[in-house]
Amino acid sequence: MLSRPDRVPRRQRAQQRAQERAQQRAQRRAQRRSRPAMSVARRFAALRWTIVGIWVALLVTRIVVSTTAPESDLSYFGVLEAVAITGGLVLIAVAVLRARAIRRRRADEALALAIRRIDPTVWLVPSAPTQELRDAVHEARPETALGQRVTWAFGATEASLWELEERRATRLLVIRWSRMVHVGLEDVVGERSATAVALHYVRPDDTTAVATFFVRSAPGSQRLLGRGPRLERLVADLARERIVA
């Protein structure tokens, strides 16, 4: 094998250089990740002022051209202004919707973090309440009105319904697996027509009850799952938990 004067084989030197380049790339990626990310409000403000700047630039250009060359055809400026205004409004609408989605996801993540601080072993299901569940919670707690997004926590001994209320995790309903009778799917027609998960259980006073809820596709999302593999797998897992418990 040919060697360099420093007695380091050529192949080994190539491997060392490759390792050094990989370490440098990893360091650069870590530095990029460690940079403070721009907040949603700052990004929205930057987008808004960029759009306003484009509008002002087009308006000033139109005024300058019409002043210096009154005989010029300014119809293309009108087209550019219309395109800029339409595009700006679309971008602002998209930014507003994205900001709302980010706020919803952060609220769900904050609720999940609070629940896991109490019991780190639970598995969480982002949900939306049915009218039947709203009525059941209102009957048990008249001062509580469910919002559009709730979270079910399923642990080793019980299933519990949680909601983020003024940045505080509130447990609204608790069903012990030993009191659970049946877990299934129901097609709900009403405020939000979709397929709901139904938990049939027995209350502490030995009366029967049912808690139904929609399953959201992901934390922060408002899209509801319909009948399909994900919902059927969830029901099968819940039924297995009921039997094992």
Secondary structure as GFF3:
##gff-version 3
##sequence-region A 1 245
A	DSSP	alpha_helix	10	34	.	.	.	ID=ss1
A	DSSP	alpha_helix	40	68	.	.	.	ID=ss2
A	DSSP	alpha_helix	75	118	.	.	.	ID=ss3
A	DSSP	beta_strand	123	129	.	.	.	ID=ss4
A	DSSP	alpha_helix	131	140	.	.	.	ID=ss5
A	DSSP	beta_strand	150	154	.	.	.	ID=ss6
A	DSSP	beta_strand	158	164	.	.	.	ID=ss7
A	DSSP	beta_strand	169	176	.	.	.	ID=ss8
A	DSSP	three_ten_helix	177	179	.	.	.	ID=ss9
A	DSSP	beta_strand	180	188	.	.	.	ID=ss10
A	DSSP	beta_strand	194	202	.	.	.	ID=ss11
A	DSSP	beta_strand	208	215	.	.	.	ID=ss12
A	DSSP	alpha_helix	229	244	.	.	.	ID=ss13
###
